[in-house]
């Protein structure tokens, strides 16, 4: 009955208009891609000889890992106040302020000369980018019916892999032609035009405030928000903070966040140094894996909305992710096989992100979307922020990538245990 009801609702959605995808999904996709490009590029820039000479750090040093972790800690911490800011001034205004901070931080980076100054620009960038998750979840909760949340999340979350795909090639080209300082100028220009500009043009806080949205579409959205839907179980307290399932979903997300940040920072160097794959081929492998992960993310979003059993779908994704990371680290093979393992690891991660965020919306009333998503994102990113530095420390201590990558797999096992609790409850 649940699946039949979902199918009926999906048919109604098509007939009720689809401008929500243009006004929300498209600008969020573009902004998230820009944000991810900026995050991912640091792992590539850190391997540049010019960067190493400027800051007197080796690509394997913990200082290089902290260039990412300093950003991620600021990113995680700032999400909590951003949740309250979004509640106070609205998602659109918050996104404009946040993306303006991105631009300033990126434009300042070429002028720094010490590792401390570099950390400062990364921290400023993290504060600006931290607005994104509270903004995106708030807009998703206000603009999309509950049975479309996985697809809506997938549409903007795919920006992770769009940005990562573009970063691999764009950063390499920028480094070659303009040097590492020029690469940051390019990123600042992209953030100004795409993140800030498209937000200004399209995003509105609520479907009722967008004159181009038909009344039928507004009604369809409002009738199928969290408070009104019967498509998800309503177990436990209404407040997400008093519902253990909200916290369990947060713990589950660490099996996505920690492996992702660890891999995007250290995977390029691992493939180059440990697997002896050329820098150019590393770019090809990561570009292909990220591009294919976009397809996986969209397909999983559609499947998750059709079945409305997000915990079970997430469990499959975690299994794929864990197998991929283990294979990339432990299985001796040629370049092609390594590429397949990398794809499984990244595709499984993309799979889990969509299912996990969809699951979060099962415990997040519309009126609490700003603060509950801000708290969720704050705590998970604070834990995930330590992954690049932890892997860097383990590498410098042991001389091997294997122990650090096995830590990533351990987080996946914890996430599978969380799924096992929620699956029987029909989430």
N, C-alpha and C positions, 0 to 999 in steps of 0.2 A: 504493500500500500504506500509506503514511504517513497519508493522509487517511482510508482505511477504518479503520485502527487507531484513529485519533482518534475517529471516530464511535462505534466500539464502546466505547471508554473513557468517552465522554460518556454513553452509555446506562447503563453500569454505575454512573456517578456518581449518576444520578437514582435508581436503585434502592438506593443505599447510604446514603441520608439526605442532608439538605441543611441541617442545623442550623448548619453552619459559616458560612452566609450571615448568620444571625442573630447569632451570637456574635462574628463578626469583621467582616464587611462592613458591617453596619448601624452599629455604633458608630464604625468608622473613617470611614464616609461622613459621619456627623453631625459628628464632630470636625474632619474636613478642611474641611467647609463652614464651620464656625465660624472656623477658622484663616484660610480664604480671605476670609471676610467682613471680618475684621480687617485683613488685608493690603490688600485692594482699596479699603477705605473711605478710606485716606489720600489717594488721588488726588482724591476728592470733597471731603473735609474741607479740603484745601489751597486749594480755590477759594472757601471760605466767607469772607465779609468779616470776620466776628468773629475767625476764625483768623488772617487776615492782619494785623488790628489788634493782636492779642495778641503776635505774634512779629515784627512789622514786616518781613514778607517778602512779595514779590509771588508770584502763582501761577506766573509764568514764571521765577522766579529759580532758580539752582542749589541754593539752600538748601532750596527746596521739594522738589527731586529728592532731596536728601540725607536728607530725612525718611524717604523710602522706602529709600534705599540703606544708611543706617546700620542699619536693621532687617535688611536682606538680608545685609549683611556679617556681622553677629552670627549670623544664622540659618545662613549657610553655614559659618562657622568652628566653631560649636558642634555641627554634625552629626557631626564626626569623634569628639570625646569621647563624644557620646551613643551612637555605635555600640558603644563599649567598655562604657559604662554599661548599655546594654540587654543586652549579653552577660553582664554581671556580676549584675545584679539582676532581669532579666526585663523583657519588654515591658510587662506590665500596670502594674507598679510605676513604671516609667520614664514611662509615659503619664500616670499620676496626678500625679507630681511636675511634669512639664512643663506640664500644663494648669493646675495650681495657680499656676505662675509666670505663665502668660498672665493669669489673673484679677488677680493683684497688679499687674502692669504696666499693665493697662487701667484699673484703679481709681485708680492714681496719676496718670495722665496729666492729668486736669482740674486738678490742683494745680500744674502746672509753669507758669513764667512766662517762661523764656528759651528760645531755640532749642537751647542746649546741654542744658538739662534735658529738653527734648522728645526730643532724640537719645538721652539716657540711658534714657528709658522705652521707646523703640523698640528699643534694644539689649537691654534686659531681656526684652522681648516676643519678640525674635528668638531669644534663648537658650532660652526656654521652648518655643517652637513648633518648634525644631530637632529635638526628640525624635521628631517625627511620622514622617519618612521611615524612619529605622532601625526604629522600632516597626512601621510598616505593612508594610514588606518582610519583616521577621522573621515577623510573624504570617501573612502571605500564604504564605511559604515553608513554614511549619509546619502550616498549616491547609488548604492547597489543593493538589490534584494539578497536575502541570506543565501538563496540557492544559486547566486552568481558570484559569491565572494571568492571562491577559489580561482575562477577564471579572471575576475577583476584583479586579484592579487598577482596571478601569473602574468597578467598583461604588463604590470609595472615592475614586478620582481624579475621578469626576463631582462630588464635593464641591467641586472647584475652581469649577465653573460654577454649582453650587447656591449656594455662598457668594457668588460674583460677582453672580449674579442677585438674590439677596436684598439684597446690599450696595447695589446701585444704587438700590433703592427705600427700604429701611430707613434707610440713611444720610441720604438726602434728606429723609425724613419726620422723622427725629430732629433733623437740623439746623434744619429749619423750626420744629419745636415746642419743642425743648429746647436748641437751640444746640449748638455743637461739643462742649462739656464733657458735656452730657447724652447725646450720641451715644456717648461712651466709657463712661459708666455703663451704658447699655443693653448695650453689647458685653460688659462685664465680667459682667453678670448672665447673659447668654446663655452665655458661656464656662463659668461656674460650674455652671449647670444641665445644659447639654448635653454639653460636652466632658468635664468632670470627672465629672459625675453618671452619665452613661451608660457611661463607661469603668469606673467602680466597679461598676456593676450587671452588666455583661455580659462584658467581656473576660477571658479566661483565657490563660495563656501557651502551652498545648499542648492539643490535643484530648483527650489522655488525662487531663488535669486537670479536664475539664468533665464532670460526672457525667451530664448529660443527653445526651451524645453516644454513640450506639450503637456497639458494637464493630465492626459492619460498616462504618460510616462511617470510623472510625479506621483500619481496615485498608486501606480504599480510598485514603485520603489517604497513608498511609505507603508503600504499594506503588507509588505514582506520584510520589514525590518525585524531585528531581534525580538522586540517586545510583542510583535503580532504573529510571528510565524509558529507553525506547528511541525515544521520539518526537522527540528533538532530536539533532542531531549532537554528538558529544563530541570535537571537534577541539582540539588544543593541550593544554597542561598542565592538571592538575586545579585548581591554584591560580589564582583569577581574576587575581591580581596579576601573574602571569607569562604570561598569555594576552593577546596584543595585541588580541583581539576585545573583551575587556572595556573596554580603554582606547579603542578605536575607537567602541564604543557610547556611552561617556562623551562623546567629542568630538561625536558625532551629536546628543546630547541638548542641546547648546548652541543648536542651531537651534530648540529648543522653549523652553528656559528664557529666553534673552536676549530673543526677541520677546515672550514672555508678560509678563515684568516691565516691559519697555519700553511695551507697549501698555496694560496695566492702569493704569500711572501717568499716561501722557500722552495716551491716546486721548480721554478725556472733554474735556480742554481743547482738543485738536486739532479735534474735531468742533464745539465751540462757537465757537472763535475763527477757525479757518481755513475751515471749511465753513459757518459762520454758522447753525448749527442751534441751536435754543433748548435751554436746560438741561433742560427737561422732556422734549423729544424725544430728547435724548441718552440720558436714562435709559431711554426706551422702546426705542431701538435696541439699547443694551447688554443690557437685560433680555431682549429677544427673541433676540438672538444667543447669549447665554449659555444660555438655556433650550433652544434648538435644538441647541446643542453637546453637551448632555447626551445627547440622542438619538443623535447621531453617535458619541459616546464608547462608549455601550453597544453600538451596532451594530458598530462596529469591533472591540470586544472579542470579540464572538461570532464574527465573521469570522476574526479572528486565531487564535482557539483552534481553529476548524474546519480552517483551512488549515495552521497551524503554519509559516507562512512570513512571519515578522514583519518582516524587513528590507524585503521588497518592498512590503508593506502600508504600512510607514512611509514609503517613498519617495513613494507616491501622496499621502499626507497632507502631506508637506513641499511638494510641488508645489502643492497646493491652498492651503496657508498662504501661500506666497510670492506666488501670484497675487492672493490676497485683500488682502495688505498693499500690494502695488504698485497695485492698483486703487483702494484707499481713499485713497492719497496722490496718485496721478498722474492719475487719470481724472476729468475735470470732469463732474459729474452732479448730479442732484437728490437730495433727501433719501432717497427710496426706493432709488435705485441705490447710494448710499453705504452704506445699511444692508445691502444684499446683499454688498458688498465686505467690510464689517466681519464679517458672518456667515462668509464664506469664510475670512477670516484667523483668526478664533477657532475655527471648526469644524476647520480644518486643523490648528491647534495642538492641539486636543483629540485629534484623530486620531493625531497623532504621539506624544503623551504615552503613550497606551495601548500603541501598538506598541513604543515605545522601552523602556518599563518591562517589557513582556513579554519583549523581547529580552534585557534585563539578566538575567532569571531563567534564561536559557539558559547563563549563564556563572557562576552563583552557587550553589555547593553549600549545602545547608541549614545546615551548621555554620558557614559563613562569612557567612550572610545579614546578621547584625547589623553586622559590621565592613566588609564589602565594600559594602553599601548605604550605610553611613555615610560611607565615603570617597567613593563615587560622588556622593552628594548634596552633600557638603561642597564638593568641587572644582567641580561644575557650578553650584552656587548662588553660590560666591564670584565666579565669572566673570559670572554673570547679575546679581549684585547691583549691578554697575557700570552696568547699562543705564539705569536711571532718571536717574542723575547724568550719564552721558555724553550722553543725549538732551537733558537740561536745559542742559548746557554748550553743545552744538551749537546749540540753539535761541537761547540768549542771545548766542552769537557770530555766528551767521548770520542770525538773525531769521526762520528758516524751519524748519518741521518736516521737510521733505523729506530733507535729508542724514541726519538721525538715523534716519528710517524706512528709508532705503535700506541703512543698516548692518544693520538687522534682517533685511532680505532677503538680504544677503550671508551671514549665518550659516546661512540655509536652504540656500543653494547648497553650503556646506561639508558640511552634513548629508546632502544628496543624494549627494555624493561618497562619504561613509562607507557609505551604503546600497549603493552600486554595488560595493563590495568584498565585502560580506557576502551579497548576493543569490546569486551563483554558488555559494557554499558551502552553500546551502539552509537558511540561518537565517531 
